[in-house]
């Protein structure tokens, strides 16, 4: 069994070890729901690069410390402070993070993600691009960025654009967290394993290739919510604008559609319109890499939007849950403002992927 040497360990926020044939990554900030920092991202990327060339490592497993979840996303308080100060540290973080997402998607060995508990934002980025994605009855998977004045990133718009029908648009705009069955339906995960069996599965992976051992642990996830809502979701979210989507939702007889409309109307109007455009553009871009380049532009341009600072303030810093969006209504967000988020960043600032 190999572990990092003491000289290699900068901190203990992410742990690495080789257990038998498996390289194991453990996100280790349980009090912060294993939220990602830039040093964590850099170290994970370096470990994956090394293990890809190591014949002793046949597969990789990523998991979260603690009982609450794999990862709740990036360190958004740090993003808030950076955006408020007008700095560019967040752009550097996103560049490293999106490169990691791309590496995971094209990883040459099985990449097993235990998507147990809360898996949101950046947590989706380090798991849902993997080749073996496992959810449990405790899984809550979401891209909730519109609620903080931001737009789904880490390849999230790529994943959501490929979900059946308009399910991805629904999840992108509302930020709804889904359970195991719906994560499987939307293509965000591949397999269901009961949470109580994860330790046994992890131990078995030290001895056996994942595709040989996994059938012994998988079972049915039970019923989800979204399959029975496809009729109104596909009809409403096929509309051309966020305003029309809301109008269609309010016109449905299903109380869940009205609830979705209320949820959307509580989000940042600017983020909603940019998110709808981003998901629809992602559908035509094809590769994850091309989508990540688009998302990097959107994320960097969002740093200049007042809603990002305000949304994080309201949800995370002050926790008053009463963001004051600017502009305050969907009608006030024009097409030119939406296009600004997709504008090129300029020479030397674009995301470059290998």
PAROPA-30651 format. One record per residue: x, y, z of N, C-alpha, C, O in turn. Coordinates in steps of 0.2 Angstrom, whole numbers. Example, Ala and Ser with C-alpha at 12.3 -4.5 7.8 and 13.67 -1.06 7.14 Angstrom:
npx, npy, npz, capx, capy, capz, cpx, cpy, cpz, opx, opy, opz
66, -28, 39, 62, -22, 39, 66, -16, 39, 71, -17, 42
64, -11, 35, 68, -5, 36, 64, 0, 39, 67, 6, 40
This chain:
npx, npy, npz, capx, capy, capz, cpx, cpy, cpz, opx, opy, opz
4, -6, 0, 0, 0, 0, 4, 6, 0, 9, 7, 4
3, 11, -5, 7, 17, -5, 3, 23, -3, -3, 23, -5
6, 27, 0, 3, 34, 2, 8, 39, 0, 14, 38, -2
5, 46, 0, 10, 51, -1, 15, 52, 4, 13, 50, 10
21, 54, 3, 26, 55, 8, 24, 61, 11, 20, 65, 9
27, 62, 17, 26, 68, 21, 28, 74, 18, 25, 79, 19
33, 74, 14, 35, 80, 10, 30, 82, 5, 30, 88, 3
26, 77, 2, 22, 78, -3, 15, 81, 0, 12, 85, -4
14, 80, 6, 7, 82, 9, 8, 90, 11, 11, 91, 16
4, 94, 7, 4, 101, 9, -1, 102, 14, 0, 106, 19
-7, 99, 14, -12, 99, 19, -16, 92, 19, -15, 88, 14
-21, 92, 23, -25, 86, 23, -32, 87, 20, -36, 83, 22
-33, 92, 16, -40, 93, 14, -42, 88, 8, -47, 87, 7
-37, 85, 5, -38, 79, 1, -33, 74, 2, -27, 76, 2
-35, 68, 2, -30, 62, 4, -29, 58, -2, -34, 56, -6
-23, 55, -3, -22, 50, -8, -19, 44, -5, -14, 44, -1
-21, 38, -8, -17, 32, -6, -19, 27, -11, -24, 27, -15
-15, 22, -12, -16, 16, -17, -18, 10, -12, -14, 8, -8
-24, 8, -13, -26, 2, -10, -27, -4, -15, -31, -4, -19
-22, -8, -15, -22, -14, -20, -21, -11, -27, -16, -8, -28
-26, -12, -31, -25, -10, -38, -29, -3, -39, -29, -1, -44
-31, 0, -33, -35, 6, -34, -32, 12, -31, -30, 12, -25
-32, 17, -35, -30, 24, -32, -36, 27, -29, -41, 28, -33
-35, 29, -23, -41, 32, -19, -40, 39, -18, -35, 41, -15
-45, 43, -20, -45, 51, -18, -50, 52, -13, -56, 50, -14
-49, 55, -7, -54, 56, -2, -54, 64, -1, -49, 67, 1
-59, 67, -3, -60, 74, -1, -61, 75, 6, -66, 71, 9
-57, 79, 9, -57, 78, 17, -58, 85, 20, -54, 87, 24
-64, 88, 18, -66, 94, 22, -73, 93, 24, -78, 97, 22
-74, 88, 28, -81, 86, 30, -85, 92, 33, -91, 92, 32
-82, 96, 37, -86, 102, 40, -88, 107, 35, -93, 110, 36
-85, 107, 29, -87, 111, 24, -90, 108, 18, -90, 110, 12
-93, 102, 20, -96, 97, 15, -91, 96, 9, -93, 95, 3
-84, 95, 11, -79, 94, 6, -79, 98, 0, -77, 97, -5
-80, 105, 1, -80, 110, -4, -73, 110, -7, -68, 110, -3
-72, 111, -13, -66, 111, -17, -62, 118, -16, -66, 123, -17
-56, 118, -15, -52, 124, -15, -47, 123, -21, -46, 117, -24
-44, 128, -23, -39, 127, -29, -33, 123, -27, -31, 118, -31
-30, 123, -21, -25, 118, -20, -27, 111, -20, -24, 106, -22
-34, 109, -18, -36, 103, -18, -37, 101, -26, -35, 95, -28
-39, 105, -30, -40, 103, -37, -33, 102, -40, -33, 97, -44
-28, 106, -39, -22, 105, -42, -19, 98, -40, -16, 95, -44
-20, 97, -33, -17, 90, -31, -20, 84, -34, -17, 79, -35
-27, 85, -34, -31, 79, -38, -29, 78, -45, -27, 73, -47
-28, 84, -48, -26, 83, -55, -19, 80, -56, -18, 76, -60
-14, 82, -52, -8, 79, -52, -8, 72, -50, -4, 68, -53
-12, 70, -45, -12, 63, -44, -15, 59, -49, -13, 53, -51
-20, 61, -52, -23, 57, -58, -18, 57, -64, -18, 52, -67
-14, 62, -65, -9, 62, -70, -4, 56, -69, -2, 53, -73
-2, 56, -63, 3, 51, -61, 0, 44, -61, 3, 39, -64
-6, 43, -59, -9, 36, -59, -10, 34, -66, -10, 28, -67
-12, 39, -70, -13, 37, -77, -7, 33, -80, -8, 29, -84
-1, 35, -78, 5, 32, -80, 8, 26, -76, 13, 23, -78
4, 25, -71, 7, 20, -66, 3, 13, -67, -3, 12, -66
7, 8, -69, 4, 2, -71, 1, -2, -65, -3, -6, -66
3, 0, -59, 1, -3, -53, -6, -1, -51, -10, -4, -47
-8, 5, -54, -15, 8, -52, -19, 6, -58, -18, 9, -64
-24, 2, -57, -28, 0, -63, -35, 4, -63, -38, 4, -68
-37, 7, -58, -43, 11, -57, -42, 16, -52, -38, 15, -48
-47, 21, -52, -47, 26, -47, -54, 27, -44, -59, 26, -47
-54, 28, -38, -60, 29, -34, -60, 36, -31, -55, 38, -28
-65, 40, -31, -66, 46, -27, -72, 46, -23, -77, 44, -25
-71, 48, -17, -76, 48, -12, -75, 54, -7, -70, 58, -7
-80, 55, -3, -80, 61, 2, -79, 59, 9, -82, 54, 11
-76, 62, 13, -75, 61, 20, -82, 63, 24, -85, 68, 21
-83, 59, 29, -89, 61, 33, -95, 58, 30, -95, 54, 25
-101, 59, 33, -107, 56, 31, -112, 60, 27, -117, 58, 25
-110, 67, 26, -115, 71, 23, -115, 71, 15, -120, 73, 12
-109, 70, 12, -109, 70, 5, -102, 70, 2, -97, 70, 5
-102, 69, -5, -96, 69, -8, -93, 76, -8, -87, 77, -6
-97, 81, -11, -94, 87, -11, -100, 92, -13, -104, 91, -18
-100, 98, -9, -105, 103, -10, -104, 108, -16, -108, 112, -17
-98, 107, -19, -96, 112, -24, -89, 115, -22, -85, 113, -19
-88, 121, -25, -82, 125, -24, -83, 129, -18, -88, 130, -15
-78, 132, -16, -78, 137, -10, -80, 144, -12, -77, 148, -14
-87, 144, -12, -90, 150, -15, -89, 156, -10, -90, 162, -13
-88, 155, -4, -86, 161, 0, -80, 165, -3, -79, 171, -3
-75, 161, -4, -69, 163, -7, -70, 167, -14, -67, 172, -16
-75, 164, -18, -77, 167, -24, -80, 174, -23, -79, 179, -27
-84, 174, -18, -88, 180, -16, -83, 186, -14, -83, 191, -17
-78, 184, -10, -73, 189, -8, -69, 191, -14, -67, 197, -15
-67, 186, -19, -63, 188, -24, -67, 193, -29, -64, 198, -31
-73, 191, -30, -77, 195, -35, -78, 202, -32, -78, 207, -35
-79, 202, -25, -81, 209, -22, -75, 213, -22, -75, 219, -23
-69, 210, -22, -62, 214, -22, -60, 216, -30, -55, 219, -31
-64, 213, -34, -62, 214, -41, -56, 210, -44, -52, 213, -48
-54, 205, -40, -48, 201, -42, -49, 196, -47, -55, 195, -49
-44, 192, -48, -45, 186, -54, -43, 179, -51, -42, 175, -55
-43, 179, -44, -41, 172, -42, -46, 167, -43, -44, 161, -45
-52, 169, -44, -58, 164, -46, -57, 161, -53, -58, 155, -54
-54, 166, -57, -53, 163, -64, -48, 158, -64, -48, 153, -68
-42, 159, -60, -37, 154, -60, -40, 148, -57, -38, 142, -60
-44, 148, -52, -47, 142, -49, -51, 138, -54, -50, 132, -55
-55, 142, -58, -60, 139, -63, -55, 136, -68, -57, 130, -71
-50, 139, -71, -46, 136, -76, -43, 129, -74, -43, 124, -78
-41, 129, -68, -38, 122, -65, -44, 117, -64, -43, 111, -66
-49, 120, -62, -55, 115, -60, -58, 112, -67, -59, 106, -67
-58, 116, -72, -61, 114, -78, -56, 109, -82, -58, 105, -85
-50, 111, -81, -45, 106, -84, -45, 99, -80, -45, 94, -84
-47, 99, -74, -48, 93, -70, -54, 89, -73, -54, 83, -74
-59, 93, -74, -65, 90, -76, -64, 87, -83, -67, 81, -84
-60, 90, -87, -59, 87, -94, -55, 81, -93, -56, 76, -97
-50, 81, -89, -45, 75, -88, -50, 69, -85, -49, 63, -88
-54, 70, -81, -59, 65, -78, -63, 62, -84, -63, 56, -84
-65, 66, -88, -70, 64, -93, -66, 59, -98, -69, 55, -101
-59, 60, -99, -55, 57, -104, -51, 52, -101, -46, 50, -104
-52, 51, -94, -47, 47, -90, -46, 40, -93, -51, 36, -95
-40, 37, -94, -39, 31, -98, -40, 25, -94, -40, 19, -96
-42, 25, -87, -43, 20, -83, -50, 21, -80, -52, 26, -79
-53, 15, -77, -60, 16, -74, -59, 22, -68, -55, 21, -64
-64, 26, -68, -64, 32, -63, -71, 31, -60, -76, 32, -63
-70, 28, -54, -76, 27, -50, -78, 32, -45, -74, 34, -41
-84, 35, -45, -86, 41, -41, -92, 38, -37, -97, 36, -39
-90, 39, -30, -96, 37, -25, -100, 44, -24, -98, 48, -20
-105, 44, -27, -109, 50, -27, -114, 50, -21, -120, 51, -22
-112, 48, -15, -116, 47, -9, -118, 54, -6, -113, 58, -6
-124, 55, -4, -125, 61, 0, -126, 67, -5, -128, 67, -11
-123, 73, -3, -124, 79, -6, -118, 79, -12, -112, 79, -10
-121, 80, -18, -116, 81, -24, -118, 87, -28, -123, 86, -32
-115, 93, -27, -118, 99, -30, -112, 103, -33, -106, 102, -31
-114, 106, -39, -109, 111, -42, -102, 107, -43, -102, 102, -47
-97, 110, -40, -90, 107, -42, -90, 99, -40, -86, 96, -43
-94, 97, -35, -95, 90, -34, -97, 86, -40, -95, 80, -41
-102, 89, -44, -104, 85, -50, -98, 85, -55, -97, 80, -58
-94, 90, -55, -88, 91, -59, -83, 85, -58, -80, 83, -63
-82, 83, -52, -77, 78, -50, -80, 71, -50, -76, 67, -49
-86, 71, -52, -89, 64, -52, -93, 62, -58, -92, 57, -61
-97, 67, -60, -102, 65, -66, -99, 64, -73, -102, 62, -77
-92, 66, -73, -89, 65, -79, -85, 59, -79, -82, 57, -84
-85, 55, -74, -82, 49, -73, -85, 43, -77, -91, 44, -79
-82, 38, -78, -84, 32, -81, -89, 27, -77, -92, 23, -80
-88, 27, -71, -92, 23, -66, -95, 28, -61, -91, 29, -56
-101, 30, -61, -104, 34, -57, -110, 31, -53, -115, 29, -55
-108, 31, -46, -113, 27, -41, -116, 32, -37, -114, 36, -33
-123, 31, -37, -127, 35, -32, -130, 30, -27, -131, 24, -28
-133, 33, -21, -136, 29, -16, -143, 32, -14, -145, 37, -17
-146, 29, -9, -152, 32, -7, -152, 39, -4, -157, 42, -3
-145, 40, -2, -144, 47, 1, -142, 52, -4, -141, 58, -2
-141, 51, -10, -139, 55, -15, -143, 61, -16, -149, 60, -17
-141, 67, -16, -144, 73, -18, -140, 77, -23, -135, 80, -21
-141, 76, -30, -137, 79, -35, -140, 85, -38, -146, 85, -40
-136, 90, -39, -139, 97, -41, -134, 101, -44, -128, 101, -42
-136, 106, -48, -132, 111, -51, -136, 118, -49, -140, 120, -53
-135, 120, -43, -140, 125, -40, -137, 133, -41, -139, 137, -37
-133, 134, -46, -130, 140, -47, -134, 146, -48, -133, 152, -46
-140, 145, -51, -144, 151, -52, -147, 154, -46, -148, 160, -46
-147, 151, -40, -149, 153, -34, -144, 158, -31, -145, 162, -26
-137, 158, -33, -132, 163, -31, -130, 167, -36, -125, 170, -36
-134, 168, -41, -133, 173, -47, -127, 171, -51, -124, 175, -55
-126, 164, -52, -121, 161, -56, -124, 157, -61, -130, 156, -61
-120, 153, -65, -123, 149, -70, -119, 142, -70, -113, 142, -68
-123, 137, -71, -120, 130, -70, -113, 129, -74, -113, 132, -80
-108, 127, -71, -102, 126, -74, -99, 119, -73, -103, 114, -73
-92, 118, -73, -89, 112, -72, -91, 107, -77, -92, 101, -75
-93, 109, -83, -96, 104, -88, -104, 103, -86, -106, 98, -90
-107, 106, -82, -114, 105, -80, -118, 106, -86, -123, 102, -87
-117, 111, -90, -122, 113, -95, -121, 107, -100, -126, 106, -104
-115, 104, -101, -114, 99, -106, -118, 93, -104, -122, 90, -108
-118, 91, -97, -122, 86, -94, -130, 87, -95, -133, 83, -97
-132, 93, -93, -139, 94, -93, -142, 95, -100, -147, 93, -101
-138, 97, -105, -140, 98, -112, -141, 91, -115, -145, 90, -119
-138, 86, -112, -139, 79, -115, -144, 75, -111, -145, 69, -112
-147, 78, -106, -152, 74, -102, -159, 73, -107, -159, 77, -111
-163, 68, -105, -169, 67, -110, -173, 73, -110, -175, 76, -105
-176, 74, -116, -181, 80, -116, -178, 86, -114, -173, 88, -115
-182, 89, -109, -181, 96, -106, -179, 95, -99, -179, 100, -95
-178, 89, -97, -176, 88, -90, -170, 92, -88, -170, 95, -82
-165, 93, -92, -159, 96, -90, -160, 104, -89, -158, 107, -85
-165, 106, -94, -167, 113, -93, -170, 115, -87, -169, 120, -83
-175, 110, -85, -178, 111, -78, -173, 111, -72, -174, 115, -68
-169, 106, -72, -164, 106, -67, -159, 112, -67, -157, 115, -62
-157, 114, -73, -153, 120, -73, -156, 127, -71, -153, 130, -67
-162, 128, -73, -166, 134, -71, -168, 134, -63, -167, 139, -60
-171, 128, -61, -173, 128, -54, -168, 126, -49, -168, 128, -43
-162, 123, -51, -157, 121, -47, -159, 115, -42, -156, 114, -37
-165, 112, -44, -168, 106, -40, -163, 101, -39, -159, 99, -44
-162, 98, -33, -158, 92, -31, -162, 86, -32, -168, 86, -30
-159, 81, -36, -163, 75, -37, -160, 69, -34, -154, 69, -32
-164, 64, -32, -161, 58, -29, -159, 53, -34, -158, 55, -40
-157, 47, -32, -154, 42, -36, -157, 40, -42, -154, 41, -48
-164, 39, -42, -168, 37, -48, -168, 42, -53, -167, 41, -59
-169, 49, -51, -169, 54, -56, -162, 56, -59, -161, 58, -64
-157, 55, -55, -150, 56, -57, -148, 51, -62, -145, 52, -67
-150, 45, -62, -150, 39, -67, -153, 41, -73, -151, 41, -79
-160, 43, -72, -164, 45, -78, -161, 51, -82, -161, 51, -88
-158, 56, -79, -155, 61, -82, -148, 60, -85, -145, 65, -88
-145, 54, -84, -138, 53, -86, -133, 56, -82, -127, 57, -84
-134, 58, -76, -129, 60, -71, -126, 55, -67, -121, 56, -64
-128, 49, -67, -125, 43, -64, -127, 37, -68, -131, 37, -72
-124, 31, -66, -124, 25, -69, -127, 19, -65, -131, 15, -68
-126, 19, -59, -127, 13, -55, -130, 15, -48, -128, 21, -45
-134, 11, -45, -137, 12, -38, -134, 7, -34, -135, 1, -35
-131, 9, -28, -128, 4, -23, -131, 7, -16, -130, 13, -15
-134, 3, -12, -136, 5, -5, -130, 8, -2, -124, 5, -2
-131, 13, 2, -126, 17, 5, -122, 12, 10, -116, 13, 11
-126, 8, 14, -123, 3, 19, -118, -2, 16, -114, -5, 19
-118, -2, 9, -113, -7, 6, -107, -4, 3, -103, -7, 0
-107, 3, 3, -101, 6, 0, -94, 4, 3, -89, 3, 0
-94, 3, 10, -87, 1, 13, -85, -6, 10, -79, -7, 8
-90, -10, 9, -89, -17, 6, -86, -16, -1, -82, -20, -3
-90, -12, -5, -88, -11, -12, -81, -8, -12, -77, -10, -16
-79, -3, -8, -73, 0, -8, -67, -5, -7, -62, -5, -10
-69, -9, -2, -64, -15, 0, -63, -20, -6, -57, -22, -7
-68, -21, -9, -68, -26, -15, -64, -23, -20, -60, -27, -24
-64, -17, -21, -61, -13, -27, -53, -14, -26, -50, -13, -31
-51, -15, -20, -44, -15, -19, -41, -22, -22, -35, -22, -24
-45, -27, -23, -43, -33, -26, -46, -35, -33, -43, -39, -36
-51, -32, -35, -55, -34, -41, -57, -28, -45, -58, -22, -43
-56, -29, -52, -58, -23, -56, -65, -21, -55, -70, -26, -54
-67, -15, -56, -74, -12, -54, -79, -16, -58, -85, -17, -56
-78, -17, -65, -83, -20, -69, -85, -27, -67, -90, -30, -69
-80, -31, -64, -81, -37, -61, -85, -37, -55, -89, -42, -54
-83, -33, -50, -86, -33, -44, -93, -29, -43, -97, -31, -39
-94, -24, -47, -100, -20, -47, -106, -24, -47, -111, -22, -43
-107, -29, -51, -114, -32, -52, -116, -35, -45, -122, -36, -44
-111, -37, -41, -113, -40, -34, -116, -34, -30, -119, -36, -25
-116, -28, -31, -118, -23, -26, -124, -19, -29, -127, -16, -25
-125, -19, -36, -130, -14, -38, -137, -17, -37, -138, -23, -37
-142, -13, -37, -149, -15, -36, -153, -9, -39, -150, -4, -41
-159, -10, -39, -164, -4, -42, -164, 1, -37, -164, 0, -31
-165, 7, -39, -165, 13, -35, -172, 15, -32, -173, 20, -28
-177, 12, -34, -184, 14, -33, -187, 19, -37, -183, 21, -42
-192, 22, -36, -196, 27, -40, -193, 34, -39, -191, 36, -34
-192, 37, -45, -190, 44, -44, -196, 49, -45, -202, 47, -45
-195, 55, -47, -200, 60, -47, -201, 62, -55, -207, 64, -57
-196, 63, -58, -196, 66, -64, -199, 63, -70, -202, 66, -74
-199, 56, -70, -202, 52, -75, -209, 53, -76, -212, 54, -82
-213, 54, -70, -220, 55, -71, -221, 63, -72, -227, 64, -73
-217, 67, -73, -218, 74, -74, -215, 76, -81, -216, 82, -83
-213, 71, -85, -210, 73, -91, -215, 77, -96, -213, 81, -100
-222, 75, -96, -226, 79, -100, -226, 86, -99, -225, 90, -104
-227, 88, -93, -227, 96, -92, -220, 99, -92, -219, 104, -95
-215, 95, -90, -208, 98, -91, -206, 99, -98, -204, 104, -100
-207, 94, -102, -205, 94, -109, -209, 100, -113, -206, 103, -117
-215, 100, -111, -219, 106, -115, -217, 112, -112, -216, 117, -116
-217, 113, -106, -215, 120, -103, -208, 123, -105, -207, 128, -107
-203, 118, -104, -196, 121, -105, -194, 121, -112, -188, 122, -113
-198, 119, -116, -197, 119, -124, -198, 126, -126, -196, 128, -132
-201, 131, -122, -202, 137, -124, -196, 141, -125, -190, 139, -123
-196, 147, -129, -190, 150, -131, -187, 155, -126, -181, 156, -127
-191, 157, -121, -188, 162, -117, -190, 159, -109, -194, 155, -108
-186, 162, -105, -188, 160, -98, -195, 163, -96, -198, 160, -92
-196, 169, -98, -203, 172, -97, -208, 167, -99, -213, 166, -96
-208, 164, -105, -213, 160, -108, -213, 153, -104, -218, 150, -103
-207, 151, -102, -207, 145, -98, -211, 146, -92, -215, 141, -90
-210, 151, -88, -213, 153, -82, -221, 153, -84, -225, 150, -80
-223, 156, -89, -230, 157, -91, -233, 150, -92, -238, 149, -90
-229, 146, -96, -232, 139, -97, -233, 135, -90, -237, 132, -89
-228, 136, -86, -228, 132, -80, -234, 134, -76, -237, 130, -73
-235, 141, -75, -241, 143, -72, -248, 141, -75, -253, 142, -71
-247, 139, -81, -254, 137, -84, -255, 130, -84, -260, 128, -86
-251, 126, -80, -252, 119, -79, -257, 118, -73, -257, 122, -69
-260, 112, -74, -264, 110, -68, -260, 107, -62, -262, 107, -57
-254, 104, -64, -250, 101, -59, -247, 106, -54, -244, 110, -56
-248, 105, -48, -245, 109, -43, -238, 109, -43, -234, 114, -41
-234, 104, -45, -227, 104, -46, -225, 109, -51, -219, 112, -50
-229, 110, -56, -227, 115, -61, -227, 122, -58, -222, 126, -60
-232, 123, -54, -233, 130, -51, -227, 131, -46, -224, 137, -46
-225, 126, -43, -220, 126, -38, -213, 128, -42, -209, 132, -39
-212, 124, -48, -206, 126, -52, -206, 133, -54, -201, 136, -54
-212, 136, -56, -212, 143, -58, -210, 147, -52, -206, 152, -53
-212, 146, -46, -211, 150, -40, -203, 150, -39, -200, 154, -37
-201, 144, -39, -193, 143, -38, -189, 147, -43, -184, 150, -41
-191, 146, -49, -187, 150, -55, -188, 158, -53, -183, 161, -54
-193, 160, -52, -194, 167, -51, -190, 170, -44, -190, 176, -44
-188, 165, -40, -184, 168, -34, -177, 168, -36, -173, 171, -32
-175, 166, -42, -168, 165, -44, -166, 172, -47, -170, 176, -49
-159, 173, -49, -157, 179, -52, -159, 179, -59, -158, 174, -63
-163, 184, -61, -166, 185, -68, -160, 184, -73, -161, 181, -78
-154, 188, -72, -149, 188, -77, -146, 180, -77, -145, 178, -83
-145, 177, -71, -142, 170, -71, -147, 166, -75, -145, 161, -79
-153, 167, -74, -158, 162, -78, -158, 163, -85, -158, 158, -89
-157, 169, -88, -157, 170, -95, -151, 167, -98, -150, 164, -103
-145, 168, -94, -139, 166, -97, -138, 158, -96, -136, 155, -101
-141, 156, -91, -141, 148, -90, -145, 145, -96, -143, 140, -99
-151, 148, -98, -155, 145, -103, -151, 145, -110, -151, 140, -113
-148, 151, -111, -144, 151, -117, -138, 147, -117, -136, 144, -122
-135, 146, -111, -129, 141, -110, -130, 134, -112, -127, 131, -115
-136, 132, -109, -138, 125, -110, -140, 124, -117, -138, 118, -120
-143, 128, -120, -145, 127, -127, -139, 128, -132, -138, 124, -137
-134, 132, -130, -128, 132, -134, -124, 126, -133, -121, 124, -138
-124, 124, -127, -120, 118, -126, -122, 112, -130, -118, 108, -132
-129, 111, -131, -131, 106, -135, -129, 106, -142, -128, 100, -145
-127, 111, -145, -124, 111, -151, -116, 111, -152, -113, 111, -157
-113, 112, -146, -106, 112, -146, -102, 105, -146, -97, 105, -149
-106, 100, -144, -103, 93, -145, -99, 91, -140, -101, 87, -135
-93, 93, -140, -88, 90, -135, -88, 93, -128, -90, 99, -128
-86, 90, -123, -86, 93, -116, -81, 99, -116, -82, 104, -113
-75, 98, -120, -70, 103, -120, -72, 109, -123, -71, 115, -120
-76, 109, -128, -79, 115, -131, -84, 118, -126, -84, 125, -126
-88, 114, -123, -92, 117, -118, -89, 120, -112, -91, 126, -109
-83, 117, -110, -79, 120, -104, -76, 127, -106, -76, 131, -102
-74, 128, -112, -72, 134, -115, -77, 139, -114, -76, 145, -112
-83, 137, -116, -89, 142, -116, -90, 144, -109, -92, 149, -107
-91, 139, -104, -92, 140, -97, -87, 144, -94, -88, 148, -90
-81, 144, -96, -75, 148, -93, -77, 155, -95, -76, 160, -91
-79, 156, -101, -80, 163, -103, -86, 166, -99, -86, 171, -96
-91, 162, -98, -97, 164, -94, -95, 165, -87, -97, 170, -84
-92, 161, -84, -90, 161, -77, -86, 168, -76, -87, 171, -71
-81, 169, -80, -76, 175, -79, -80, 181, -80, -79, 186, -76
-85, 181, -85, -89, 187, -86, -94, 188, -80, -96, 194, -79
-96, 183, -77, -100, 183, -71, -97, 187, -65, -100, 189, -61
-90, 187, -65, -87, 190, -60, -89, 198, -59, -88, 201, -54
-90, 200, -65, -92, 207, -66, -99, 209, -65, -102, 214, -65
-103, 203, -63, -110, 204, -62, -112, 205, -55, -109, 202, -51
-116, 210, -53, -118, 211, -46, -121, 205, -43, -121, 205, -37
-125, 201, -47, -129, 196, -44, -124, 191, -41, -127, 187, -36
-118, 189, -43, -114, 184, -40, -112, 186, -33, -113, 182, -29
-110, 192, -32, -108, 194, -25, -115, 194, -21, -114, 192, -15
-120, 197, -24, -126, 197, -20, -129, 191, -18, -131, 190, -12
-129, 186, -23, -132, 179, -22, -128, 176, -16, -131, 172, -12
-122, 176, -17, -118, 172, -12, -118, 176, -5, -119, 172, 0
-119, 182, -5, -120, 186, 1, -126, 183, 5, -126, 182, 11
-132, 183, 1, -138, 182, 4, -139, 174, 6, -142, 173, 11
-135, 170, 2, -136, 163, 4, -131, 160, 8, -132, 155, 12
-125, 163, 8, -119, 160, 12, -116, 164, 17, -115, 162, 23
-115, 171, 16, -112, 175, 20, -117, 178, 26, -116, 176, 31
-122, 182, 24, -127, 184, 29, -132, 179, 30, -135, 180, 35
-134, 175, 25, -139, 170, 26, -146, 173, 27, -150, 170, 31
-147, 179, 24, -154, 182, 25, -159, 179, 20, -165, 180, 21
-156, 176, 15, -160, 172, 10, -165, 177, 6, -170, 175, 4
-163, 184, 6, -167, 189, 2, -162, 193, -2, -160, 198, -1
-160, 189, -8, -155, 193, -12, -159, 198, -16, -165, 198, -17
-155, 204, -17, -158, 209, -21, -155, 209, -28, -150, 212, -29
-158, 206, -32, -155, 205, -39, -156, 212, -43, -160, 216, -42
-151, 212, -47, -150, 218, -52, -148, 216, -59, -142, 214, -60
-152, 217, -64, -159, 219, -63, -164, 214, -59, -162, 209, -58
-169, 217, -57, -174, 213, -52, -179, 209, -56, -182, 204, -53
-180, 210, -62, -185, 206, -66, -182, 203, -72, -177, 206, -75
-185, 198, -75, -183, 195, -81, -184, 200, -87, -180, 200, -91
-189, 204, -87, -191, 209, -92, -185, 214, -93, -184, 217, -99
-182, 215, -88, -176, 220, -88, -170, 217, -91, -165, 221, -92
-169, 211, -92, -163, 208, -94, -163, 207, -102, -167, 203, -104
-160, 211, -105, -160, 211, -112, -155, 206, -116, -151, 204, -112
-156, 205, -122, -152, 200, -126, -145, 202, -126, -140, 198, -126
-143, 209, -126, -137, 211, -126, -133, 209, -120, -127, 208, -120
-136, 210, -114, -133, 208, -108, -132, 201, -108, -127, 199, -105
-136, 197, -110, -135, 189, -110, -129, 188, -115, -125, 184, -113
-129, 191, -121, -123, 190, -125, -116, 192, -122, -111, 189, -124
-116, 197, -118, -110, 199, -114, -107, 193, -111, -101, 193, -111
-110, 189, -108, -108, 183, -104, -104, 178, -109, -99, 175, -106
-105, 178, -115, -102, 173, -120, -97, 176, -124, -94, 173, -128
-95, 183, -122, -90, 186, -126, -83, 184, -125, -82, 182, -119
-79, 183, -130, -72, 181, -129, -69, 185, -124, -70, 191, -123
-64, 182, -120, -61, 186, -115, -55, 190, -117, -52, 194, -113
-52, 188, -123, -46, 192, -125, -40, 188, -125, -40, 182, -122
-35, 190, -128, -29, 186, -129, -26, 185, -122, -25, 189, -118
-24, 178, -122, -21, 176, -116, -25, 174, -110, -23, 172, -105
-32, 176, -111, -36, 174, -105, -41, 169, -106, -44, 166, -102
-41, 166, -112, -46, 160, -114, -43, 154, -110, -37, 153, -109
-48, 149, -109, -46, 143, -106, -43, 139, -112, -46, 138, -117
-37, 136, -110, -34, 131, -115, -34, 124, -112, -31, 123, -107
-36, 120, -116, -37, 113, -114, -32, 108, -118, -32, 110, -124
-29, 104, -115, -24, 100, -119, -28, 95, -124, -25, 91, -128
